[in-house]
């Protein structure tokens, strides 16, 4: 009957009804789109909130939350399936809770403390490490905290994680590194036959943890310091992979910013430990000017035998007929005296002034004078 009534309606009446239905459909569609958009935005905000505040695998920082809240968050992330099942099973985080490890500090050798040689990169730690390595009673281990150094001379296995690294600014799982170094001082000493050597940790990467390592393991700490102009001049060589020694303004600016953390750390250490019997601050410029004499003072501090053979090798390493510029990374046979001021030829007067002004807190604290500029 309804169909018959509908068929009896005039054509204009049917057209007006169709138009009304179309308007209603469009209005309903707009409302649905608006609701969908609001729902999507709400879900997105919720995801971002949980991403930045929950204890998820890539959160920048962890917060103290109840077990119930933590389980809800983990359930939420697993349902979204944003992370691999392996990650969930292992329970790994960017910065996980440190594992409880039995902490057994190895007994140091009586009267013969082990040694750490550190300092900012490009300060000359490699050459001093090479000199100390000449002493027969030592064994040098290069850069144990550098994850890029894959050598494992003491059979310690994989190194602990480093969560974040910006040059020497490392954030690490300290408990895991405690366990690593506990084994390090035992394994590295026992690898060789005969008399047990004094271990030498040569590691600029570990500068941030020099105080911790020194106090924990009773080390003698040798810190290599260098003029900020010379550090920045050497950075230019590193940036060009030793193919050119021209410093551009952008390279200088970039390395000034990178060096600030190192210089602040050195300023703190120097102020605190310059008169300590267990710390020795060695100026690169003093070593380059009189290498044999400065090495003698260093060996006296370390209580190492300074033999004629070692003196002859130091003379050879620093002789005037050696190259003035490095041709490769970690070159140690160089004309030592030329290293004192060669940075002044690499940097422009305006760059030198910029470095002087930006780093004066450092060079004044470490007692470099105005005349060095």
VEXBA-850907 format. One record per residue: x, y, z of N, C-alpha, C in turn; residue number from 1. Coordinates in steps of 0.02 Angstrom, whole numbers. Layout:
! VEXBA-850907
X:Y:Z:X:Y:Z:X:Y:Z:NUM
...
This chain:
! VEXBA-850907
42:-60:0:0:0:0:43:62:0:1
98:58:44:144:115:46:176:126:-21:2
194:71:-56:225:77:-121:177:110:-170:3
113:91:-164:64:121:-210:58:196:-198:4
55:215:-131:51:287:-115:112:324:-140:5
169:292:-133:230:324:-156:229:334:-231:6
204:284:-266:202:289:-339:153:342:-363:7
101:354:-319:51:404:-339:75:475:-330:8
132:485:-289:157:552:-279:180:582:-345:9
170:647:-349:191:682:-410:266:683:-416:10
291:694:-475:364:696:-487:398:751:-447:11
370:813:-443:403:865:-403:408:845:-330:12
356:813:-304:357:793:-234:412:742:-221:13
418:694:-267:471:644:-258:540:675:-263:14
551:723:-305:616:757:-313:635:795:-249:15
585:831:-221:598:869:-160:618:822:-103:16
584:764:-99:602:715:-47:672:687:-55:17
692:674:-118:759:648:-131:813:697:-111:18
799:761:-126:848:813:-108:857:817:-33:19
800:812:4:803:813:77:843:756:105:20
832:696:77:870:638:99:945:646:86:21
961:675:28:1032:686:11:1065:734:59:22
1029:789:78:1056:838:126:1069:804:193:23
1021:763:215:1029:729:279:1090:682:277:24
1097:646:221:1153:599:214:1220:636:217:25
1225:694:182:1287:733:183:1302:760:253:26
1249:784:287:1259:810:355:1283:755:401:27
1253:695:394:1273:639:436:1346:618:421:28
1363:620:357:1432:603:338:1482:651:369:29
1465:716:368:1510:767:397:1518:755:472:30
1463:739:505:1467:726:576:1510:664:591:31
1504:614:550:1544:554:559:1618:567:549:32
1632:608:497:1703:625:485:1731:665:543:33
1691:712:569:1714:752:626:1727:708:686:34
1681:663:700:1689:618:757:1750:573:748:35
1761:549:687:1819:506:673:1884:545:684:36
1885:608:660:1945:649:668:1960:661:742:37
1908:678:781:1917:690:852:1942:626:886:38
1915:569:867:1937:506:896:2010:491:880:39
2029:503:817:2098:490:796:2146:535:833:40
2129:600:839:2172:647:875:2179:627:948:41
2123:607:979:2125:586:1049:2170:525:1058:42
2164:476:1013:2206:417:1016:2280:435:1007:43
2294:481:960:2362:502:948:2392:535:1009:44
2353:579:1042:2377:613:1102:2390:562:1157:45
2346:513:1163:2355:461:1213:2419:421:1201:46
2431:404:1138:2492:367:1120:2554:408:1137:47
2554:472:1118:2611:515:1132:2622:521:1207:48
2567:529:1245:2573:535:1317:2605:473:1347:49
2580:414:1327:2608:353:1353:2680:342:1330:50
2694:363:1269:2762:355:1241:2813:394:1282:51
2794:454:1302:2841:498:1337:2841:489:1411:52
2790:457:1440:2788:451:1512:2791:380:1537:53
2774:332:1496:2772:263:1521:2840:231:1519:54
2845:174:1551:2908:137:1554:2914:92:1493:55
2911:123:1433:2915:84:1371:2986:77:1349:56
3001:34:1301:3070:18:1285:3111:74:1258:57
3082:128:1234:3122:182:1207:3111:247:1243:58
3083:245:1303:3073:307:1341:3140:336:1359:59
3144:402:1357:3207:436:1372:3224:430:1446:60
3173:432:1489:3187:426:1560:3133:381:1590:61
3150:349:1645:3103:306:1679:3076:341:1741:62
3013:325:1759:2982:356:1817:2959:302:1864:63
2952:319:1928:2929:272:1978:2853:268:1973:64
2827:209:1956:2755:199:1950:2736:135:1987:65
2672:128:2001:2648:68:2035:2652:9:1988:66
2654:-53:2017:2656:-113:1976:2595:-119:1932:67
2536:-99:1960:2474:-104:1922:2476:-59:1862:68
2499:4:1872:2504:51:1816:2554:27:1764:69
2610:0:1788:2661:-25:1742:2635:-82:1700:70
2597:-127:1731:2569:-183:1693:2519:-159:1641:71
2478:-109:1659:2431:-82:1611:2467:-51:1551:72
2521:-16:1566:2559:16:1512:2590:-36:1467:73
2621:-87:1498:2652:-140:1457:2601:-175:1415:74
2541:-187:1445:2488:-219:1407:2467:-177:1348:75
2463:-110:1360:2444:-64:1306:2494:-67:1249:76
2558:-64:1266:2609:-64:1213:2610:-130:1176:77
2601:-185:1212:2602:-250:1178:2543:-258:1131:78
2485:-230:1151:2427:-234:1107:2436:-192:1044:79
2470:-135:1053:2484:-95:993:2535:-128:948:80
2574:-176:978:2623:-215:940:2675:-170:907:81
2697:-119:945:2746:-72:918:2817:-97:926:82
2828:-145:970:2895:-169:983:2897:-244:975:83
2956:-270:962:2963:-341:947:2950:-383:1009:84
2930:-445:998:2918:-490:1054:2984:-505:1090:85
3039:-507:1053:3105:-520:1083:3120:-466:1135:86
3105:-404:1117:3117:-349:1163:3077:-358:1227:87
3012:-378:1219:2969:-388:1277:2994:-446:1320:88
3015:-500:1286:3036:-559:1323:3098:-545:1364:89
3145:-509:1334:3208:-495:1369:3201:-439:1419:90
3148:-398:1412:3137:-344:1459:3190:-289:1454:91
3216:-278:1395:3268:-228:1386:3238:-159:1381:92
3272:-110:1409:3254:-40:1403:3315:-2:1379:93
3303:60:1356:3361:102:1340:3404:112:1401:94
3372:124:1459:3409:130:1521:3375:84:1572:95
3392:21:1572:3358:-26:1617:3382:-18:1688:96
3347:-50:1734:3369:-50:1802:3435:-88:1807:97
3486:-60:1841:3550:-95:1847:3542:-162:1881:98
3576:-212:1854:3572:-279:1882:3614:-283:1946:99
3589:-320:1994:3627:-331:2054:3681:-383:2040:100
3745:-362:2047:3801:-406:2033:3846:-408:2095:101
3870:-467:2113:3914:-472:2170:3976:-429:2158:102
3989:-384:2204:4042:-334:2194:4104:-355:2234:103
4151:-385:2200:4213:-407:2232:4271:-368:2200:104
4297:-318:2237:4351:-277:2211:4417:-315:2218:105
4454:-323:2163:4517:-360:2168:4568:-324:2211:106
4608:-362:2246:4659:-332:2290:4716:-303:2248:107
4732:-239:2257:4788:-210:2217:4855:-239:2238:108
4903:-235:2193:4969:-259:2208:5001:-212:2260:109
5028:-239:2314:5055:-196:2368:5113:-154:2344:110
5108:-88:2356:5162:-43:2339:5169:-28:2265:111
5127:-59:2224:5132:-49:2152:5063:-36:2122:112
5035:21:2134:4968:35:2108:4966:35:2032:113
4911:14:2005:4902:17:1933:4893:89:1911:114
4893:100:1846:4898:168:1819:4842:181:1768:115
4816:242:1768:4769:263:1716:4797:325:1682:116
4799:324:1616:4820:382:1577:4759:406:1538:117
4739:467:1549:4680:493:1516:4689:567:1501:118
4638:597:1474:4640:667:1452:4593:674:1393:119
4580:735:1371:4535:743:1314:4566:715:1250:120
4526:691:1203:4553:668:1139:4595:722:1106:121
4650:702:1074:4697:746:1040:4742:784:1089:122
4746:761:1152:4789:795:1200:4857:762:1206:123
4867:704:1173:4931:670:1175:4933:611:1222:124
4875:582:1238:4875:523:1281:4907:463:1247:125
4903:460:1181:4931:402:1146:5007:401:1151:126
5039:458:1144:5112:460:1148:5135:446:1219:127
5100:471:1269:5119:457:1338:5106:384:1355:128
5051:357:1329:5038:286:1338:5093:244:1307:129
5117:266:1248:5172:230:1215:5236:233:1254:130
5249:290:1286:5310:298:1326:5307:254:1388:131
5251:255:1424:5245:215:1485:5247:141:1468:132
5222:123:1409:5223:54:1387:5294:27:1379:133
5342:72:1372:5412:50:1365:5439:19:1429:134
5409:37:1486:5432:9:1550:5416:-65:1553:135
5465:-106:1569:5456:-178:1568:5407:-203:1620:136
5398:-164:1674:5354:-188:1728:5281:-170:1717:137
5265:-143:1658:5196:-123:1644:5165:-164:1587:138
5100:-164:1586:5062:-191:1529:5006:-142:1514:139
5006:-114:1453:4958:-63:1434:4898:-94:1398:140
4838:-75:1421:4776:-94:1389:4745:-31:1361:141
4734:-29:1295:4712:31:1261:4635:36:1260:142
4610:90:1288:4540:111:1283:4490:56:1300:143
4492:32:1362:4443:-20:1381:4371:4:1380:144
4358:70:1388:4289:94:1388:4266:118:1319:145
4308:109:1269:4289:127:1201:4257:67:1167:146
4193:70:1153:4158:13:1123:4180:0:1052:147
4212:50:1020:4236:39:952:4303:2:952:148
4334:-4:1010:4397:-41:1015:4379:-114:1029:149
4380:-155:977:4354:-224:982:4405:-273:1010:150
4465:-249:1024:4515:-295:1052:4492:-320:1120:151
4506:-383:1133:4489:-414:1197:4549:-453:1222:152
4603:-417:1241:4666:-452:1258:4662:-491:1323:153
4611:-479:1363:4608:-512:1429:4551:-563:1433:154
4522:-580:1375:4469:-630:1373:4411:-613:1420:155
4387:-551:1414:4333:-527:1457:4265:-533:1423:156
4265:-546:1359:4201:-551:1323:4174:-482:1305:157
4109:-481:1291:4076:-420:1268:4077:-366:1322:158
4091:-305:1301:4091:-249:1349:4020:-230:1368:159
4011:-203:1429:3944:-181:1449:3918:-126:1404:160
3853:-115:1408:3820:-65:1365:3839:6:1386:161
3841:49:1335:3844:121:1346:3778:149:1319:162
3739:180:1362:3672:202:1342:3676:262:1295:163
3723:306:1309:3728:368:1269:3801:389:1268:164
3825:411:1210:3893:434:1205:3897:495:1159:165
3923:549:1186:3939:608:1147:4012:622:1159:166
4053:595:1114:4125:598:1122:4144:563:1187:167
4169:599:1238:4187:565:1301:4131:568:1352:168
4075:599:1336:4020:603:1383:3978:540:1379:169
3992:492:1423:3960:427:1422:3910:420:1479:170
3854:388:1465:3808:364:1516:3809:289:1513:171
3827:256:1568:3837:184:1568:3799:151:1625:172
3793:85:1620:3768:43:1674:3827:32:1721:173
3831:71:1774:3890:70:1817:3900:3:1851:174
3845:-31:1870:3853:-97:1901:3885:-147:1854:175
3864:-145:1791:3893:-191:1742:3967:-176:1730:176
3985:-111:1729:4055:-93:1720:4097:-109:1782:177
4066:-106:1841:4101:-128:1901:4122:-201:1893:178
4075:-243:1873:4090:-314:1863:4144:-322:1809:179
4140:-283:1755:4189:-287:1701:4259:-271:1727:180
4266:-216:1764:4332:-196:1788:4356:-240:1844:181
4312:-268:1884:4334:-317:1935:4369:-375:1902:182
4340:-400:1847:4371:-455:1810:4432:-431:1770:183
4428:-368:1747:4482:-339:1707:4549:-341:1744:184
4548:-318:1807:4611:-313:1844:4639:-381:1863:185
4597:-432:1864:4621:-500:1877:4645:-532:1812:186
4602:-532:1761:4618:-566:1699:4679:-536:1664:187
4681:-470:1659:4735:-437:1621:4802:-447:1655:188
4802:-452:1721:4865:-463:1756:4889:-535:1750:189
4842:-582:1744:4860:-653:1745:4872:-682:1675:190
4861:-642:1622:4870:-668:1554:4944:-683:1541:191
4988:-640:1567:5059:-649:1553:5091:-696:1604:192
5145:-729:1583:5182:-772:1628:5235:-732:1664:193
5262:-759:1718:5314:-726:1755:5286:-674:1804:194
5326:-623:1822:5304:-573:1869:5240:-537:1845:195
5195:-524:1891:5133:-491:1873:5146:-418:1857:196
5122:-395:1799:5136:-326:1779:5090:-277:1813:197
5111:-214:1814:5068:-159:1833:5027:-140:1772:198
4963:-138:1779:4919:-124:1722:4915:-49:1710:199
4913:-31:1646:4906:39:1625:4844:44:1582:200
4794:80:1605:4733:93:1566:4744:158:1529:201
4754:154:1464:4762:216:1424:4695:228:1389:202
4658:278:1413:4590:285:1387:4564:357:1395:203
4566:397:1342:4535:464:1345:4459:460:1349:204
4430:407:1322:4358:399:1324:4333:394:1397:205
4375:368:1441:4355:356:1510:4369:417:1555:206
4384:474:1527:4401:533:1567:4346:549:1619:207
4283:543:1598:4228:559:1643:4228:515:1705:208
4254:453:1699:4253:406:1754:4321:397:1787:209
4367:443:1774:4435:438:1802:4433:441:1879:210
4394:486:1906:4389:493:1978:4361:429:2009:211
4308:402:1979:4277:341:2005:4325:282:2001:212
4359:273:1944:4406:218:1937:4465:225:1984:213
4491:287:1991:4548:298:2035:4532:283:2107:214
4474:306:2131:4455:293:2200:4439:220:2213:215
4406:189:2165:4383:120:2175:4441:70:2173:216
4488:80:2128:4541:30:2117:4610:55:2139:217
4613:112:2172:4676:137:2198:4727:153:2144:218
4705:182:2088:4749:195:2032:4787:261:2041:219
4845:264:2009:4879:328:1998:4851:356:1933:220
4828:418:1935:4796:448:1877:4842:499:1844:221
4856:489:1780:4894:536:1740:4846:570:1692:222
4839:636:1697:4794:672:1653:4835:717:1607:223
4826:705:1543:4862:746:1493:4819:807:1477:224
4848:866:1483:4812:928:1467:4849:963:1410:225
4810:1002:1373:4838:1036:1314:4803:1102:1304:226
4838:1149:1275:4812:1216:1260:4749:1210:1217:227
4696:1248:1233:4634:1241:1193:4643:1258:1119:228
4687:1305:1104:4700:1320:1033:4730:1260:998:229
4775:1225:1032:4806:1166:1002:4755:1110:994:230
4710:1102:1043:4658:1051:1037:4614:1063:976:231
4593:1126:968:4549:1143:911:4587:1138:845:232
4651:1158:844:4690:1150:783:4698:1078:763:233
4706:1034:813:4710:962:799:4643:934:776:234
4589:963:802:4522:942:779:4513:953:705:235
4542:1007:678:4537:1020:606:4568:963:566:236
4625:939:591:4658:883:557:4615:821:560:237
4586:809:618:4543:750:626:4482:755:581:238
4453:815:575:4393:824:534:4406:810:461:239
4467:824:439:4484:814:368:4519:747:356:240
4521:705:408:4557:641:404:4629:650:383:241
4659:702:410:4730:717:401:4749:729:327:242
4700:752:288:4715:769:218:4728:844:210:243
4704:884:257:4714:957:254:4715:984:325:244
4746:1040:334:4750:1069:401:4719:1139:402:245
4671:1150:358:4636:1214:354:4575:1211:399:246
4568:1260:444:4511:1263:490:4458:1311:463:247
4399:1286:451:4344:1329:432:4305:1351:495:248
4269:1405:488:4232:1432:547:4182:1381:574:249
4148:1345:529:4097:1299:553:4129:1240:591:250
4188:1217:569:4223:1164:605:4244:1188:674:251
4271:1248:676:4292:1276:740:4233:1283:788:252
4178:1310:763:4118:1318:806:4093:1251:831:253
4091:1201:786:4065:1136:806:4109:1104:860:254
4175:1108:852:4219:1077:901:4224:1116:966:255
4214:1181:964:4211:1219:1027:4154:1194:1069:256
4096:1184:1039:4038:1160:1076:4050:1089:1102:257
4082:1048:1063:4095:979:1083:4146:977:1140:258
4193:1023:1141:4247:1023:1190:4226:1051:1258:259
4170:1085:1262:4151:1118:1325:4147:1068:1382:260
4115:1011:1371:4108:962:1425:4176:938:1449:261
4221:924:1402:4288:901:1420:4325:953:1462:262
4321:1016:1440:4357:1069:1475:4328:1083:1544:263
4263:1079:1550:4231:1088:1615:4253:1032:1663:264
4256:971:1637:4277:914:1677:4350:922:1699:265
4393:941:1653:4464:950:1669:4474:1007:1719:266
4435:1060:1712:4439:1116:1759:4422:1092:1829:267
4369:1052:1834:4348:1025:1899:4402:980:1928:268
4429:934:1888:4480:888:1912:4543:925:1933:269
4565:973:1893:4627:1009:1908:4620:1048:1973:270
4564:1082:1981:4552:1120:2042:4552:1075:2104:271
4523:1016:2096:4515:970:2152:4577:929:2168:272
4615:910:2116:4667:860:2125:4738:884:2106:273
4748:947:2092:4814:968:2069:4869:957:2121:274
4850:953:2185:4899:940:2238:4893:870:2267:275
4854:827:2234:4845:760:2259:4906:717:2245:276
4926:674:2292:4983:629:2279:4968:574:2230:277
4904:565:2212:4885:511:2167:4866:535:2097:278
4869:601:2085:4852:629:2020:4912:669:1994:279
4923:662:1928:4979:697:1896:4954:729:1831:280
4955:796:1829:4933:832:1769:4995:849:1728:281
4996:824:1666:5054:831:1623:5036:875:1563:282
5070:931:1557:5057:977:1502:5090:951:1438:283
5051:950:1385:5078:927:1321:5134:973:1298:284
5127:1037:1310:5178:1086:1287:5244:1075:1324:285
5241:1059:1389:5302:1046:1426:5337:983:1401:286
5297:931:1386:5326:870:1360:5359:882:1292:287
5326:921:1249:5354:934:1182:5417:976:1186:288
5423:1019:1235:5482:1062:1241:5542:1023:1268:289
5533:983:1319:5587:944:1349:5562:873:1363:290
5554:833:1311:5522:767:1320:5559:719:1366:291
5626:717:1362:5663:670:1403:5657:688:1477:292
5662:753:1493:5656:775:1562:5586:765:1590:293
5535:782:1550:5466:774:1573:5447:701:1582:294
5474:658:1539:5461:586:1548:5494:561:1613:295
5553:588:1629:5585:570:1691:5543:588:1752:296
5513:648:1751:5469:668:1806:5408:623:1811:297
5381:605:1754:5323:561:1753:5341:492:1782:298
5397:465:1761:5418:399:1786:5433:401:1861:299
5458:456:1885:5470:463:1956:5404:461:1995:300
5353:496:1968:5287:495:2000:5258:424:1999:301
5266:389:1944:5237:322:1937:5281:267:1969:302
5340:287:1992:5388:239:2021:5405:184:1972:303
5423:206:1911:5446:160:1858:5520:171:1845:304
5554:119:1825:5625:124:1809:5635:161:1743:305
5673:216:1745:5684:257:1685:5754:241:1659:306
5757:193:1615:5820:166:1590:5847:207:1531:307
5910:194:1514:5941:228:1457:5906:208:1392:308
5883:146:1388:5847:124:1328:5783:164:1319:309
5747:176:1373:5685:215:1369:5701:287:1349:310
5752:316:1378:5771:385:1360:5788:390:1286:311
5824:340:1260:5842:340:1189:5779:336:1145:312
5731:295:1165:5670:288:1125:5628:352:1128:313
5625:384:1186:5589:448:1191:5621:500:1146:314
5686:502:1145:5722:548:1100:5706:535:1027:315
5702:471:1010:5685:452:941:5613:471:923:316
5567:461:970:5497:476:957:5484:550:947:317
5526:593:977:5512:665:977:5564:705:938:318
5605:672:898:5662:705:865:5638:756:813:319
5682:805:800:5666:860:754:5660:836:681:320
5690:778:665:5686:754:596:5623:712:583:321
5580:706:633:5515:673:623:5467:721:588:322
5413:697:559:5365:741:526:5335:791:576:323
5316:850:550:5285:901:592:5210:890:598:324
5181:859:547:5109:847:547:5094:772:543:325
5042:752:577:5022:681:575:4997:663:506:326
5017:605:483:4991:580:419:4936:528:430:327
4927:509:493:4876:459:509:4855:468:582:328
4802:434:599:4775:437:667:4824:404:715:329
4834:435:773:4876:409:827:4949:401:805:330
4973:447:767:5044:449:750:5082:477:810:331
5134:441:833:5170:464:892:5243:484:877:332
5269:469:819:5337:490:801:5332:556:763:333
5337:611:800:5329:678:772:5383:724:798:334
5395:778:762:5439:831:786:5404:865:844:335
5425:851:905:5388:872:964:5384:948:970:336
5439:983:960:5439:1056:970:5391:1091:922:337
5382:1064:863:5337:1096:814:5264:1090:835:338
5249:1044:882:5180:1034:903:5155:1087:952:339
5202:1126:979:5183:1175:1030:5140:1231:1001:340
5161:1259:945:5127:1317:917:5102:1308:846:341
5103:1247:819:5083:1239:748:5010:1256:737:342
4970:1255:789:4899:1272:782:4888:1345:762:343
4937:1386:776:4931:1458:759:4934:1469:683:344
4963:1421:647:4964:1425:574:4900:1396:544:345
4864:1355:581:4803:1323:555:4742:1366:567:346
4743:1408:617:4686:1448:636:4695:1521:615:347
4642:1555:596:4645:1626:579:4644:1667:644:348
4666:1729:642:4665:1771:702:4595:1776:733:349
4543:1781:692:4475:1786:719:4454:1721:753:350
4476:1664:725:4460:1599:755:4496:1591:822:351
4558:1613:824:4596:1609:887:4563:1652:941:352
4541:1711:922:4508:1755:970:4443:1723:995:353
4406:1692:950:4344:1659:969:4359:1602:1019:354
4408:1562:1005:4426:1506:1050:4449:1534:1118:355
4489:1585:1116:4514:1615:1178:4457:1639:1223:356
4409:1673:1193:4353:1700:1232:4307:1645:1257:357
4294:1595:1214:4246:1542:1232:4274:1494:1284:358
4341:1488:1288:4370:1437:1333:4411:1467:1390:359
4402:1531:1404:4446:1562:1454:4436:1532:1523:360
4377:1507:1539:4367:1474:1604:4414:1415:1612:361
4430:1382:1555:4473:1323:1556:4547:1342:1560:362
4570:1384:1513:4642:1396:1511:4666:1439:1569:363
4622:1480:1597:4642:1518:1657:4647:1472:1718:364
4598:1426:1725:4599:1379:1782:4659:1333:1779:365
4679:1313:1718:4737:1269:1711:4802:1308:1705:366
4799:1373:1718:4859:1415:1725:4898:1424:1660:367
4862:1426:1604:4894:1448:1542:4893:1525:1542:368
4946:1556:1521:4951:1629:1524:4927:1661:1459:369
4917:1726:1461:4898:1765:1402:4950:1759:1346:370
5013:1752:1366:5067:1750:1316:5064:1687:1272:371
5028:1636:1294:5023:1574:1254:4978:1584:1193:372
4941:1640:1192:4897:1653:1134:4933:1694:1081:373
